[in-house]
Amino acid sequence: MSMISFYTSQMGHLRRNNAGQAAVLFLTTISAILALVFAVVYTAHLGSEKVASSNAVDAIALSAATWEARGLNLIAALNDGILQCLRAIRWVCAVWASLALAAVLGIGIPAFTVYSKRAPGMIRAYWNTAKQLERWAEKVKSITPTLVLAETAGLSAKLKVIGVLTPLNPKGPHDGDNTLELHLKHGAPLHLADAMSPITGVLKRIGKLSWANKFARAVTAIIDPVVRSLLGAGGAPIRMLEPEDDFPRRQKVRFAGYRQVSPLPIPYLGLPGKYRFPTDSFAEPYGGGTADMAWKSRLTEKPKE
């Protein structure tokens, strides 16, 4: 046997003993790489689910504050309507008073007589409209919390979020009541007599005009019983709804909830139903006023303990 044939036979023997080792190394490497890739994918999936859960909770809290702002804007619009009605009554009475003064001077008596027949009806209509707007404002205040909760429930179901909406600071005069209600109070009373002050003031002036007793008595005889009838039938004064003194602190809402992580079909890594990302979000209506329809909504920072 030559030296070359000896070494050739030895190399063939070594190769037969090491057959399959490269395949084992290849499979081990591929398994490690796939495990790393799957772990990265699953971690990214959990991160995206956490962001989605946080965004969903933010959206629900902001939606609740938005519906509160809509209720406040509607109440502000009704309050503005009340003020417009009172302004209209004042203008009717101002024109009536001007015609009364002209009649005392012997000018435009027919116009004064005709207007005296129309003015009471207009005053009653405007006052009754203002009273109706006041009642509607109260109904909007009472129904807004229900709309807020309904919208919260609907949006939670749509976004697949489980949670609860609560006021941020429930302590106050509404404890034991619906603490999600709009924190509004009744403002100063608005009397019909104040709106009719132009014509009631003229009655006092006419009584002092001694040189025009004849016309003054005729004008007074027309105006006085009508004014008394209107004031007697006016009923209780109107009280518009306005934000409470601590409204900015108490109207904030808090939504706390979570989403279930959707499963991934990855062996040994997918754990369906095991991961939850609980979080909370805070929102509030802001920017409007009693008759200023500028209420908006925004997310707020978590308050300090």
Phi and psi in degrees as a GROMACS rama.xvg file:
@    title "Ramachandran Plot"
@    xaxis  label "Phi"
@    yaxis  label "Psi"
@TYPE xy
-80.0796  165.651  SER-2
-65.1134  -36.891  MET-3
-65.9347  -44.2564  ILE-4
-65.5247  -30.7154  SER-5
-66.0711  -46.9816  PHE-6
-67.3255  -33.6928  TYR-7
-64.3178  -42.1864  THR-8
-67.0806  -35.1804  SER-9
-67.0357  -41.6255  GLN-10
-65.872  -37.8016  MET-11
-65.2344  -37.5858  GLY-12
-64.8487  -41.0043  HIS-13
-65.8243  -39.777  LEU-14
-64.4514  -39.849  ARG-15
-64.2781  -34.4201  ARG-16
-74.3503  -27.2433  ASN-17
-100.715  13.4187  ASN-18
-63.9788  132.314  ALA-19
92.9696  -7.05332  GLY-20
-67.9643  -36.1508  GLN-21
-64.5153  -38.1587  ALA-22
-64.6976  -40.2627  ALA-23
-62.8541  -44.2428  VAL-24
-63.2012  -39.5993  LEU-25
-64.1933  -46.2704  PHE-26
-64.3285  -39.1424  LEU-27
-62.7737  -43.463  THR-28
-65.0213  -46.2321  THR-29
-61.4414  -41.071  ILE-30
-62.2058  -42.0311  SER-31
-64.592  -42.3571  ALA-32
-64.4155  -44.7048  ILE-33
-63.5122  -39.9855  LEU-34
-61.418  -41.6304  ALA-35
-64.7636  -43.4651  LEU-36
-63.3813  -46.2506  VAL-37
-61.8914  -39.794  PHE-38
-63.9587  -41.3362  ALA-39
-64.4843  -43.827  VAL-40
-62.4869  -44.3883  VAL-41
-68.2033  -38.8994  TYR-42
-63.7801  -41.6925  THR-43
-63.1799  -37.8483  ALA-44
-62.9879  -43.9847  HIS-45
-64.0711  -39.1665  LEU-46
-63.7001  -43.4045  GLY-47
-66.1958  -37.0991  SER-48
-66.3191  -37.1262  GLU-49
-65.288  -42.6111  LYS-50
-64.8124  -42.3665  VAL-51
-63.1262  -39.925  ALA-52
-64.1159  -43.5905  SER-53
-63.688  -42.265  SER-54
-64.5206  -38.5561  ASN-55
-65.7804  -42.9662  ALA-56
-64.2474  -41.0908  VAL-57
-60.9925  -42.8684  ASP-58
-63.4016  -39.0183  ALA-59
-69.4512  -43.8439  ILE-60
-62.2464  -43.1329  ALA-61
-66.35  -36.1077  LEU-62
-63.3583  -41.3293  SER-63
-62.1784  -45.0444  ALA-64
-65.5714  -33.011  ALA-65
-65.7345  -41.3244  THR-66
-68.7202  -33.0997  TRP-67
-63.4673  -42.4951  GLU-68
-63.2668  -37.4892  ALA-69
-64.5309  -41.7654  ARG-70
-62.4606  -41.3083  GLY-71
-66.0668  -38.792  LEU-72
-64.853  -38.3588  ASN-73
-66.9859  -42.0336  LEU-74
-63.5756  -41.1433  ILE-75
-62.2752  -37.7733  ALA-76
-65.2859  -40.5304  ALA-77
-65.8919  -39.6632  LEU-78
-62.7138  -40.5209  ASN-79
-63.5639  -37.8542  ASP-80
-62.3525  -38.7648  GLY-81
-61.0229  -45.6671  ILE-82
-63.8353  -38.0859  LEU-83
-64.8154  -38.7828  GLN-84
-63.7968  -42.3248  CYS-85
-66.399  -37.2552  LEU-86
-64.1816  -40.2657  ARG-87
-62.9223  -41.2216  ALA-88
-61.5697  -41.561  ILE-89
-63.3072  -41.0471  ARG-90
-67.2448  -39.6225  TRP-91
-59.6387  -43.9752  VAL-92
-70.0748  -32.6975  CYS-93
-66.2224  -43.7797  ALA-94
-64.3764  -41.6781  VAL-95
-61.0054  -42.9196  TRP-96
-65.0578  -39.0878  ALA-97
-64.096  -42.7466  SER-98
-66.1883  -34.9796  LEU-99
-65.0173  -42.6227  ALA-100
-64.2377  -39.4805  LEU-101
-65.0817  -37.9532  ALA-102
-65.9995  -36.3707  ALA-103
-61.587  -33.2599  VAL-104
-84.4356  1.87003  LEU-105
83.9837  18.4563  GLY-106
-116.753  132.074  ILE-107
64.4663  37.5802  GLY-108
-64.2093  -42.438  ILE-109
-60.1606  -40.495  PRO-110
-64.1234  -40.0073  ALA-111
-63.1644  -41.0382  PHE-112
-64.6882  -44.6443  THR-113
-65.31  -44.0487  VAL-114
-66.7394  -32.463  TYR-115
-65.0548  -23.9527  SER-116
-81.1132  -30.634  LYS-117
-87.9983  -33.832  ARG-118
-59.1352  -45.4288  ALA-119
-58.1553  -39.678  PRO-120
-63.9724  -41.7339  GLY-121
-65.1492  -41.7765  MET-122
-63.2522  -45.168  ILE-123
-61.1027  -43.2132  ARG-124
-62.8468  -46.2243  ALA-125
-65.3072  -41.2154  TYR-126
-67.1877  -42.7601  TRP-127
-63.8877  -37.1522  ASN-128
-63.8629  -42.5819  THR-129
-62.3414  -39.6884  ALA-130
-65.1979  -38.4554  LYS-131
-66.249  -40.2815  GLN-132
-62.6685  -35.8744  LEU-133
-62.9695  -42.6544  GLU-134
-66.4393  -39.6268  ARG-135
-63.9514  -37.9328  TRP-136
-61.2074  -39.6668  ALA-137
-64.2163  -38.8748  GLU-138
-67.9135  -38.5685  LYS-139
-63.0278  -41.2388  VAL-140
-60.6728  -41.0667  LYS-141
-76.623  -29.002  SER-142
-92.0384  -18.8507  ILE-143
-57.5426  -44.5065  THR-144
-58.0899  -36.1603  PRO-145
-65.1307  -42.1299  THR-146
-64.8199  -38.9741  LEU-147
-61.9405  -46.7245  VAL-148
-66.4456  -38.6008  LEU-149
-64.7154  -43.8197  ALA-150
-64.6842  -39.4861  GLU-151
-62.3961  -44.2218  THR-152
-64.5132  -43.7664  ALA-153
-64.5189  -43.4136  GLY-154
-70.2053  -34.6865  LEU-155
-62.637  -42.5502  SER-156
-65.7748  -38.7865  ALA-157
-67.0189  -40.3186  LYS-158
-90.6199  0.434836  LEU-159
59.2562  47.8829  LYS-160
-114.4  136.153  VAL-161
-107.187  124.589  ILE-162
-174.837  -172.506  GLY-163
-142.304  141.86  VAL-164
-102.441  129.305  LEU-165
-138.609  156.626  THR-166
-70.2483  147.508  PRO-167
-69.4339  -39.0898  LEU-168
-133.44  88.7932  ASN-169
-77.4333  -7.77944  PRO-170
-75.5624  132.142  LYS-171
156.506  -163.599  GLY-172
-65.9847  -12.3753  PRO-173
-100.683  11.1382  HIS-174
-57.9076  136.232  ASP-175
86.957  -9.19128  GLY-176
-107.643  -162.122  ASP-177
-77.2773  100.027  ASN-178
-74.643  -5.85801  THR-179
-90.3033  2.39312  LEU-180
-69.593  162.005  GLU-181
-69.7897  128.737  LEU-182
-83.3931  79.3572  HIS-183
-118.654  152.857  LEU-184
-127.597  166.083  LYS-185
-81.741  131.052  HIS-186
-80.6236  -168.909  GLY-187
-63.4904  145.343  ALA-188
-67.1907  139.683  PRO-189
-110.902  113.258  LEU-190
-95.6994  148.216  HIS-191
-63.8622  -34.3621  LEU-192
-60.9362  -35.1494  ALA-193
-67.7226  -40.1837  ASP-194
-68.1471  -29.4325  ALA-195
-93.4607  12.5846  MET-196
-57.5668  -32.3738  SER-197
-58.7974  -42.3822  PRO-198
-80.183  -35.6309  ILE-199
-68.8715  -33.1888  THR-200
-67.4507  -36.5038  GLY-201
-65.6242  -35.7246  VAL-202
-59.0091  -40.5385  LEU-203
-67.833  -37.9177  LYS-204
-68.6821  -40.7527  ARG-205
-62.2615  -36.3952  ILE-206
-64.135  -18.8381  GLY-207
-93.7457  -3.41272  LYS-208
-87.804  84.775  LEU-209
-68.2212  -27.3261  SER-210
-77.9276  -7.02333  TRP-211
-125.964  45.9751  ALA-212
-61.3858  -38.4347  ASN-213
-63.5054  -54.9518  LYS-214
-71.1313  -34.2782  PHE-215
-63.3136  -43.1796  ALA-216
-65.1843  -38.222  ARG-217
-66.2388  -43.0392  ALA-218
-66.2064  -43.5991  VAL-219
-62.8711  -39.1268  THR-220
-63.3311  -27.2758  ALA-221
-83.3936  -43.583  ILE-222
-79.2239  -44.9963  ILE-223
-57.6689  -50.2199  ASP-224
-65.4063  -33.7896  PRO-225
-67.2291  -44.4062  VAL-226
-63.079  -43.406  VAL-227
-61.3698  -39.8439  ARG-228
-65.5846  -42.5114  SER-229
-64.2186  -45.4693  LEU-230
-67.804  -33.5427  LEU-231
-70.9696  -31.1125  GLY-232
-93.1878  -0.314456  ALA-233
-67.9244  -28.9925  GLY-234
76.087  -158.613  GLY-235
-66.543  153.014  ALA-236
-68.6048  162.822  PRO-237
-89.2321  136.82  ILE-238
-128.605  109.188  ARG-239
-74.1318  155.536  MET-240
-84.9929  133.539  LEU-241
-138.75  155.601  GLU-242
-59.8956  141.253  PRO-243
-66.5321  164.466  GLU-244
-61.54  -35.5618  ASP-245
-101.633  26.6951  ASP-246
-55.2613  -48.4194  PHE-247
-58.8152  -29.8945  PRO-248
-84.5908  -31.018  ARG-249
-99.0942  -16.4776  ARG-250
-86.0684  -4.56047  GLN-251
-65.1215  145.456  LYS-252
-118.967  156.675  VAL-253
-130.248  128.195  ARG-254
-115.382  121.999  PHE-255
-115.384  126.032  ALA-256
-166.317  -174.493  GLY-257
-156.963  163.073  TYR-258
-117.923  144.287  ARG-259
-75.7888  139.455  GLN-260
-74.4515  126.33  VAL-261
-69.7009  140.414  SER-262
-71.8753  151.806  PRO-263
-114.5  137.007  LEU-264
-79.2518  59.6598  PRO-265
-113.312  120.804  ILE-266
-58.8478  136.571  PRO-267
67.979  -8.37009  TYR-268
-110.988  -36.5456  LEU-269
-71.4589  121.908  GLY-270
-124.951  77.7641  LEU-271
-60.6983  134.083  PRO-272
77.981  4.407  GLY-273
-96.2103  -24.5476  LYS-274
-103.692  133.464  TYR-275
-133.289  148.422  ARG-276
-122.618  78.2766  PHE-277
-67.1867  137.07  PRO-278
-153.301  168.065  THR-279
-136.515  158.573  ASP-280
-142.07  152.758  SER-281
-127.249  139.757  PHE-282
-147.265  165.239  ALA-283
-157.493  151.859  GLU-284
-85.0597  150.305  PRO-285
-158.002  164.691  TYR-286
95.1788  -11.4562  GLY-287
-101.176  -162.546  GLY-288
-156.384  -169.963  GLY-289
-58.5639  -46.2719  THR-290
-124.836  16.9288  ALA-291
-102.224  110.583  ASP-292
-85.724  61.8339  MET-293
-125.764  24.0561  ALA-294
-70.8358  133.641  TRP-295
-129.726  179.043  LYS-296
-130.31  154.093  SER-297
-157.977  156.922  ARG-298
-80.731  146.926  LEU-299
-123.419  163.663  THR-300
-73.5451  156.475  GLU-301
-65.0788  126.868  LYS-302
-66.9967  151.545  PRO-303
-74.1503  145.191  LYS-304
